[in-house]
Amino acid sequence: MASANDKIRIALIGAGGMGQGDARDAARIAGVEIAATADIYDSRLDRMKEIYPGIAATRDYREVLARTDIDAVIVATPDHWHAHIAIDALSAGKDVYCEKPMVQKIEDGQRVINAARKSGRIFQMGSQYASAHCFQKIAHLLGSGAIGELNMVEAWLDRNTAIGAWQYSIPPDASPRNIDWEGFLGSAPQRPFEPVRLFRWRNYRDYGTALAGDLYVHLFTGLHTATGALGPTRIYSTGGLRYWDDGRDAPDMQMAVIDYEPSPRHPRFQFVMRVNFKSSKANEDFGYRFIGSEGSITTDIASVTLSRVPREKEPGQTADTFSREMEADYMRTYRERYPVLTATTATLVRPTVQRFTSPRDAHEIHVRNFIDAVRTRKPFFEDAEYGFRATGPALLCNLSYYENRVCRWDAATMTAS
């Protein structure tokens, strides 16, 4: 076990927006050094040199993995490279923080899990809702029966900005001279140089995983952390291009209806998700609502609100459709059980609200949890298996959308049908 004073040297593979953000979060932690980086665009390597003077920079990630002075890597490349680089890094003896989704293809999930187990190294998927304090609080509330029996969960994320819709800036100097185009394509289909596909890679199925891989993975992660669920059984998703019809082949609006079967931790419930890149609101709108037999819990990550509805609340009656004599008899019995109560400040049920960290704080906490695991050799719970339990169902949402069919997921074996 490394001491808290030992230097941890990290390499960033994929120095785009998310990668540089992860590196900044890691660099804020005492005893952590961002020592090397790999990216296929020279200008991003230059930016890393500006931020971290003396950093080793290369286009070829394999040169980073060959370095004996690197303890851990952050994999923040386009999705189609995640599994390949993560497995290579584990095989090279590096601890791995792999951005979500863990894999682009379901068949690669077990390969990453097996590689992590075989290597004995720390592996953590970068879906920060696993570290958000709000979901730990919700897990406690659900476990204590605060809203009775859970029956449905809703989650939504509306972006409402061009950057939120992946309209990332394309540098004017982008050319085959300063970009390793073949290094970007990797296992993706071969095609001529086209900068928009690199700098807005999330728009294309060849490199990304659409809305489900980018955002549904987060929503599944939060749900599983709060409920303890291993995964769903039945998945249906639909959507389409509603606003950002710019040549992309990924939808900009998607919805899913997902079934979870009973387990020792939770009853049967439905999970309904929505992601929309353009709605009537000006700012990003995010949240969950956990609905139970005796109330609900809502969260926007920064807060948790508990609203209780007692099970014995008056159900109402329709005795006025009976004969007057029958109505009078019915109402006497009804009012014995449900007497008329005068509302007072003591009897009014008010929501209770608890404040937590912001979504940005959750990113920092998640990276810190990874560094703690590297130091102590005690893995954080969002390991490769946990990561695939969120990634696999998210990828099935895409399959359901593109093939217009219901998909099934075996949560025990983590296999699709």
Stockholm file with secondary structure:
# STOCKHOLM 1.0

chainA/1-417         MASANDKIRIALIGAGGMGQGDARDAARIAGVEIAATADIYDSRLDRMKEIYPGIAATRDYREVLARTDIDAVIVATPDHWHAHIAIDALSAGKDVYCEKPMVQKIEDGQRVINAARKSGRIFQMGSQYASAHCFQKIAHLLGSGAIGELNMVEAWLDRNTAIGAWQYSIPPDASPRNIDWEGFLGSAPQRPFEPVRLFRWRNYRDYGTALAGDLYVHLFTGLHTATGALGPTRIYSTGGLRYWDDGRDAPDMQMAVIDYEPSPRHPRFQFVMRVNFKSSKANEDFGYRFIGSEGSITTDIASVTLSRVPREKEPGQTADTFSREMEADYMRTYRERYPVLTATTATLVRPTVQRFTSPRDAHEIHVRNFIDAVRTRKPFFEDAEYGFRATGPALLCNLSYYENRVCRWDAATMTAS
#=GR chainA/1-417 SS CCCTTSCEEEEEESCSHHHHHHHHHHHTSTTEEEEEEECSBHHHHHHHHHHSTTCEEESCHHHHHTCTTCCEEEECSCGGGHHHHHHHHHHTTCEEEEESSSCSSGGGHHHHHHHHHHHTCCEEEECGGGTCHHHHHHHHHHHTTTTSSEEEEEEEEECCSTTTTTCCCCCTTCCTTTBCHHHHHTTSCCCCCCHHHHHTGGGCTTTCCHHIIIIIHHHHHHHHHHHCCCCCSEEEEEEECSSCCSSCSSCSEEEEEEEECCCSSCCCEEEEEEEESSCSCSSCEEEEEEEETTEEEEECSSEEEEEECCTTSCCCCCGGGSCHHHHHHHHHHHHHHSCCCCCCTTTCCCCEEEECCCHHHHHHHHHHHHHHHHHHCCCCSCCHHHHHHHHHHHHHHHHHHHHTSCEEEETTTTEEC
#=GC SS_cons         CCCTTSCEEEEEESCSHHHHHHHHHHHTSTTEEEEEEECSBHHHHHHHHHHSTTCEEESCHHHHHTCTTCCEEEECSCGGGHHHHHHHHHHTTCEEEEESSSCSSGGGHHHHHHHHHHHTCCEEEECGGGTCHHHHHHHHHHHTTTTSSEEEEEEEEECCSTTTTTCCCCCTTCCTTTBCHHHHHTTSCCCCCCHHHHHTGGGCTTTCCHHIIIIIHHHHHHHHHHHCCCCCSEEEEEEECSSCCSSCSSCSEEEEEEEECCCSSCCCEEEEEEEESSCSCSSCEEEEEEEETTEEEEECSSEEEEEECCTTSCCCCCGGGSCHHHHHHHHHHHHHHSCCCCCCTTTCCCCEEEECCCHHHHHHHHHHHHHHHHHHCCCCSCCHHHHHHHHHHHHHHHHHHHHTSCEEEETTTTEEC
//
